[in-house]
Amino acid sequence: MTDLIENTRVLLASRPHGEPTADNFRFETTPAPTPGEGEVLLRTIYLSLDPYMRGRMSEAESYAAPVELGAVMEGGTVAEVVESQDDSLAPGDIVLAHLGWQQYGVQPARHVRRIDPARAPVSTAVGVLGMPGFAAYAGLLEIGRPQPGETVVVAAAAGPVGSAVGQIARIKGARAVGIAGGAEKTAYLREIGFDAALDHRSPTFEDDLRAAVPDGIDVYFENVGGHVWDAVLPLLNVHARVPLCGVVAHYNDTELPPGPDRSALLPRTILTKSLTIRGFIQAEFVKTHYKTFQQEASGWVADGTLQYREDVVAGLENAPEAFSGLLTGKNFGKLLVQVGDDPTL
Ligand SMILES: NC(=O)c1ccc[n+]([C@@H]2O[C@H](COP(=O)([O-])OP(=O)(O)OC[C@H]3O[C@@H](n4cnc5c(N)ncnc54)[C@H](OP(=O)(O)O)[C@@H]3O)[C@@H](O)[C@H]2O)c1
């Protein structure tokens, strides 16, 4: 049966220099693979596009191996079981899988996780109730440790990580200040309960930020780096905590930014303000925090305390362009590619 199914997939054709372009990807169509004992054939419904994929396109040393040239681009997916050679899953089940940028794929059944469509829309399994939501939850609570009345600042605040950080900070009784690109995104942040929202593209951004944090910054959840970090650093309070989750402003960098070398400023500031700056990859917290996250975040989503927004692009053929846009702020909310029909809608 499966040899009749055609599978379109997106391969890494070349490594980008700077911003990824269409030339870095190649489309091909092959027969869908056949599942063996203990495996399932899956059909992709949603492909999650995430900033970490830029790192996988590059050969630079990182916490995970790069995608090989000619291999399918990596990525988290929400998928439907088409054929099962394992008792634990049946056709029609919806699962979280790591199929990558393709319409079909085979996975061992033990590597996928069943999604309950009654809990929340299934797309949230790669968004607010998935990896980005978890990075926000674990990084903020374990490293940021916001206390009632403290000020938490987060950038890329309209994205899945940032929007969850701000809302969870408020759940914990802190004041949430969000930084995002443009008036539409900052208006959205106010709508979902951020105490203040600032546009990092505004010429008055530095002054706006200073005015928005009259008591300084106790927790800065770092998602971007660049000029936002420069504006935040002088406003950090003594004993401030900085969960360093990502530096998306630098993922396309090919060389150091121009200007004077200010690298000595950072250790001096860390010392004089007794700062805690701690990088993390969410996977390190899975064993200790994932279960609690699922319970708490599902409850918050269900009762409306944790709101989310999705930016759904139709068609796998549009994935490369949508991905480039993610690195420059063209997305508004969790970026997903709808690769196939969602039977739960
Ligand atoms: N450590 C981990 O385990 C982990 C896990 C998940 C994600 N992350 C990181 O978390 C961050 C957010 O991820 P996400 O999935 O929620 O992405 P996202 O916010 O949906 O997308 C990235 C956003 O970054 C902003 N941005 C891009 N260039 C910028 C610049 N030069 N200055 C300021 N903002 C800029 C853009 O928003 P604006 O339009 O608002 O500028 C863009 O929409 C990324 O750095 C990602 O790598 C880390």
The ligand as a Gaussian input file, in Angstrom:
#p B3LYP/6-31G(d) Opt

LIG

0 1
 N       17.453000      27.192000      24.662000
 C       16.430000      26.470000      24.226000
 O       16.232000      25.319000      24.606000
 C       15.465000      27.110000      23.254000
 C       14.261000      26.496000      22.904000
 C       13.368000      27.164000      22.042000
 C       13.717000      28.414000      21.532000
 N       14.905000      28.966000      21.891000
 C       15.289000      30.308000      21.445000
 O       14.304000      31.203000      21.914000
 C       14.226000      32.337000      21.053000
 C       12.780000      32.559000      20.622000
 O       12.326000      31.431000      19.905000
 P       10.846000      31.370000      19.322000
 O       10.653000      29.999000      18.811000
 O        9.902000      31.906000      20.335000
 O       10.957000      32.339000      18.066000
 P       10.065000      33.583000      17.609000
 O       10.000000      34.549000      18.720000
 O        8.812000      33.117000      16.991000
 O       10.934000      34.155000      16.413000
 C       12.106000      34.840000      16.593000
 C       11.811000      36.335000      16.792000
 O       13.000000      36.974000      17.122000
 C       12.843000      38.355000      16.883000
 N       14.072000      38.920000      16.322000
 C       14.731000      38.513000      15.215000
 N       15.817000      39.290000      15.022000
 C       15.826000      40.193000      16.030000
 C       16.705000      41.249000      16.392000
 N       17.785000      41.543000      15.644000
 N       16.428000      41.948000      17.512000
 C       15.369000      41.662000      18.259000
 N       14.484000      40.680000      17.965000
 C       14.730000      39.945000      16.871000
 C       11.690000      38.489000      15.887000
 O       10.594000      39.076000      16.583000
 P       10.322000      40.673000      16.580000
 O        9.514000      40.955000      15.341000
 O        9.568000      40.853000      17.820000
 O       11.639000      41.358000      16.543000
 C       11.333000      37.055000      15.556000
 O        9.953000      36.893000      15.319000
 C       15.187000      32.039000      19.904000
 O       16.420000      32.640000      20.191000
 C       15.345000      30.531000      19.957000
 O       16.550000      30.101000      19.379000
 C       15.793000      28.327000      22.721000

